[in-house]
Protein backbone atom coordinates (compact mmCIF):
# COMPACT_ATOMS: atom_id res chain seq x y z
CA UNK A 1 0.00 0.00 0.00
CA UNK A 2 1.19 3.52 -0.76
CA UNK A 3 0.23 6.88 0.78
CA UNK A 4 -2.13 8.80 -1.49
CA UNK A 5 -0.64 12.07 -0.25
CA UNK A 6 3.14 11.57 -0.46
CA UNK A 7 3.59 8.16 -2.13
CA UNK A 8 5.42 6.52 0.79
CA UNK A 9 5.20 2.72 0.86
CA UNK A 10 3.18 1.63 3.91
CA UNK A 11 2.36 -1.57 5.73
CA UNK A 12 -1.05 -2.97 4.71
CA UNK A 13 -2.48 -2.41 8.21
CA UNK A 14 -1.45 1.31 8.39
CA UNK A 15 -4.17 3.82 9.24
CA UNK A 16 -1.78 6.75 8.90
CA UNK A 17 1.27 7.42 6.76
CA UNK A 18 4.56 7.00 8.60
CA UNK A 19 6.14 9.84 6.62
CA UNK A 20 3.52 12.61 6.28
CA UNK A 21 0.82 11.58 8.77
CA UNK A 22 -2.03 11.51 6.23
CA UNK A 23 -4.85 9.08 6.97
CA UNK A 24 -4.88 6.10 4.63
CA UNK A 25 -7.94 4.71 2.89
CA UNK A 26 -7.79 1.81 5.36
CA UNK A 27 -8.01 4.31 8.21
CA UNK A 28 -11.00 5.99 6.58
CA UNK A 29 -12.73 2.64 6.03
CA UNK A 30 -12.12 1.67 9.67
CA UNK A 31 -13.60 4.98 10.86
CA UNK A 32 -10.46 5.90 12.75
CA UNK A 33 -10.79 9.44 14.14
CA UNK A 34 -8.26 11.98 12.98
CA UNK A 35 -5.83 13.07 15.67
CA UNK A 36 -6.52 16.63 14.56
CA UNK A 37 -10.16 17.39 15.23
CA UNK A 38 -9.86 20.70 13.44
CA UNK A 39 -8.23 19.25 10.32
CA UNK A 40 -11.18 19.88 7.99
CA UNK A 41 -11.87 23.33 9.46
CA UNK A 42 -8.23 24.40 9.10
CA UNK A 43 -8.12 23.02 5.56
CA UNK A 44 -11.30 24.93 4.68
CA UNK A 45 -9.93 28.15 6.22
CA UNK A 46 -6.59 27.82 4.44
CA UNK A 47 -8.37 27.20 1.16
CA UNK A 48 -10.46 30.34 1.65
CA UNK A 49 -7.39 32.39 2.55
CA UNK A 50 -5.54 31.09 -0.53
CA UNK A 51 -8.44 32.09 -2.80
CA UNK A 52 -8.64 35.55 -1.21
CA UNK A 53 -4.88 36.06 -1.59
CA UNK A 54 -5.04 35.06 -5.24
CA UNK A 55 -7.87 37.54 -5.83
CA UNK A 56 -5.86 40.26 -4.07
CA UNK A 57 -2.77 39.52 -6.16
CA UNK A 58 -4.88 39.58 -9.33
CA UNK A 59 -6.25 42.99 -8.32
CA UNK A 60 -2.74 44.32 -7.59
CA UNK A 61 -1.45 42.95 -10.92
CA UNK A 62 -4.28 44.72 -12.75
CA UNK A 63 -3.50 48.01 -11.01
CA UNK A 64 0.20 47.69 -11.80
CA UNK A 65 -0.59 46.99 -15.46
CA UNK A 66 -2.88 50.03 -15.58
CA UNK A 67 -0.15 52.20 -14.05
CA UNK A 68 2.47 50.91 -16.46
CA UNK A 69 0.20 51.58 -19.43
CA UNK A 70 -0.85 54.91 -17.93
CA UNK A 71 -0.09 58.37 -19.19
CA UNK A 72 3.50 59.56 -18.88
CA UNK A 73 4.59 62.97 -17.67
CA UNK A 74 7.72 64.49 -19.16
CA UNK A 75 9.89 66.22 -16.58
CA UNK A 76 10.35 69.87 -17.56
CA UNK A 77 13.82 69.88 -15.97
CA UNK A 78 15.52 66.80 -17.46
CA UNK A 79 13.07 65.32 -19.96
CA UNK A 80 12.66 62.05 -18.01
CA UNK A 81 9.48 60.12 -18.71
CA UNK A 82 7.55 59.56 -15.47
CA UNK A 83 4.36 57.63 -14.82
CA UNK A 84 1.33 59.75 -14.09
CA UNK A 85 0.60 60.24 -10.42
CA UNK A 86 4.22 60.90 -9.48
CA UNK A 87 5.07 64.14 -7.69
CA UNK A 88 8.80 64.04 -8.32
CA UNK A 89 10.93 62.98 -11.27
CA UNK A 90 12.48 59.53 -10.91
CA UNK A 91 15.55 60.71 -12.79
CA UNK A 92 16.44 64.15 -11.41
CA UNK A 93 14.31 64.28 -8.26
CA UNK A 94 12.82 67.67 -9.03
CA UNK A 95 9.15 68.35 -8.56
CA UNK A 96 6.92 67.64 -11.55
CA UNK A 97 4.53 70.43 -12.43
C-alpha positions in Angstrom: 0.0 0.0 0.0 1.2 3.5 -0.8 0.2 6.9 0.8 -2.1 8.8 -1.5 -0.6 12.1 -0.3 3.1 11.6 -0.5 3.6 8.2 -2.1 5.4 6.5 0.8 5.2 2.7 0.9 3.2 1.6 3.9 2.4 -1.6 5.7 -1.1 -3.0 4.7 -2.5 -2.4 8.2 -1.5 1.3 8.4 -4.2 3.8 9.2 -1.8 6.8 8.9 1.3 7.4 6.8 4.6 7.0 8.6 6.1 9.8 6.6 3.5 12.6 6.3 0.8 11.6 8.8 -2.0 11.5 6.2 -4.8 9.1 7.0 -4.9 6.1 4.6 -7.9 4.7 2.9 -7.8 1.8 5.4 -8.0 4.3 8.2 -11.0 6.0 6.6 -12.7 2.6 6.0 -12.1 1.7 9.7 -13.6 5.0 10.9 -10.5 5.9 12.7 -10.8 9.4 14.1 -8.3 12.0 13.0 -5.8 13.1 15.7 -6.5 16.6 14.6 -10.2 17.4 15.2 -9.9 20.7 13.4 -8.2 19.2 10.3 -11.2 19.9 8.0 -11.9 23.3 9.5 -8.2 24.4 9.1 -8.1 23.0 5.6 -11.3 24.9 4.7 -9.9 28.1 6.2 -6.6 27.8 4.4 -8.4 27.2 1.2 -10.5 30.3 1.7 -7.4 32.4 2.5 -5.5 31.1 -0.5 -8.4 32.1 -2.8 -8.6 35.6 -1.2 -4.9 36.1 -1.6 -5.0 35.1 -5.2 -7.9 37.5 -5.8 -5.9 40.3 -4.1 -2.8 39.5 -6.2 -4.9 39.6 -9.3 -6.2 43.0 -8.3 -2.7 44.3 -7.6 -1.5 43.0 -10.9 -4.3 44.7 -12.8 -3.5 48.0 -11.0 0.2 47.7 -11.8 -0.6 47.0 -15.5 -2.9 50.0 -15.6 -0.2 52.2 -14.0 2.5 50.9 -16.5 0.2 51.6 -19.4 -0.8 54.9 -17.9 -0.1 58.4 -19.2 3.5 59.6 -18.9 4.6 63.0 -17.7 7.7 64.5 -19.2 9.9 66.2 -16.6 10.3 69.9 -17.6 13.8 69.9 -16.0 15.5 66.8 -17.5 13.1 65.3 -20.0 12.7 62.1 -18.0 9.5 60.1 -18.7 7.6 59.6 -15.5 4.4 57.6 -14.8 1.3 59.8 -14.1 0.6 60.2 -10.4 4.2 60.9 -9.5 5.1 64.1 -7.7 8.8 64.0 -8.3 10.9 63.0 -11.3 12.5 59.5 -10.9 15.6 60.7 -12.8 16.4 64.2 -11.4 14.3 64.3 -8.3 12.8 67.7 -9.0 9.1 68.3 -8.6 6.9 67.6 -11.6 4.5 70.4 -12.4 
